[in-house]
Amino acid sequence: VVKIFRDINLGVSKGFTPNGDGINDTWEINNIHSYPNAIVRVYSRWGREVFTAEKGYQNDWDGYYANNEEPLPEGSYYYTIDTDGNGSMD
């Protein structure tokens, strides 16, 4: 069995500075609009999910916890992008 994966042409911002100065204030994923069913998840380095966008990420995450009560501390975070929004690998 051979699986063929389609090209995924996403440009994920390596960082952003949500400090309200109007420059890089949100996390951007170029071409995410090509994947309207995509599910985007961001995790702390300890594996805690801190942000989720279910179907239709709009390049608008501002670095706040999922509950929007407080900003995340500066640091490294991990993310997953399920382009089909179904958990499959094809």
N, C-alpha and C positions, 0 to 999 in steps of 0.2 A: 504494500500500500504506500503510495506516495501522496503526501499532502503538499499542495501548492498554496502558499500564502500570498495574498495580494500585496502590492506595495503599499506601505503605510507612510505617507509623507507628512508627518507632523513635526513641527519645530517647537520644541518645548523650551520655554525660558528657563535658564539655569538659576536664575535668582530674580528677586524683585525687592523693592524697598517701599513698603506701604506706609510712608510717613506723611502723606498728604501734600506733597510738593507738586503733584501732577505729573511726575516722571516715574515710570515703572511702579506705579502704585497698585497695580493688579497683576496677577500671574497669568501670562499669556501662553496659549498653545496655538501656534499658527496652523491653519487648515482644519481646526477642530470642527468647523461648520460643515465639513465634508462627511462627518460622522455624527449625524443628528441623534443617534441612539446611544452614543458613547456614555459610559459611566466613568467619571474621574474620581479617584480617591487619593487623599494625602494622609500620610502617617508620620507620627513622630519617630525618632530613632529607636524608641522602645516598643514600637508597633501599635501605638494607640492611634486609632483613626481620628483625625482632627478636622477633616473636611470631606464632604461628598457632594458631587453634582450628578444627579440622576438625569440622564438623557437631555442633552442640549446645553452643555457648558458654554457660557457666554463670555469667557475671558474676563470675568468680573470678580474673582475671588480676591479679597483684600487682606488676606493674612490673619483673619480672625478665626477663632475656634468655630466649630460647626454650630454652636449655639449663639454665635455673634455677640457674646458678652464681653470678651476681652481679646486683645491681639495675642498671637502666638509669640513666644520669645524668639529672639534671633537664634538661628542655628540651622542644622541640616535636617531635611525632611525627605521622605521617600514618597513616590506616587505610583499608581497604576492607572492605566487607561485601557478600558475594555471597549474597543472601537465599535463592536456590534451590540454591546449592552446585554449580552446573553451568557457571558462566562466561558464561551468556547474559545478554542485556540485556532479556529479556522474561519 
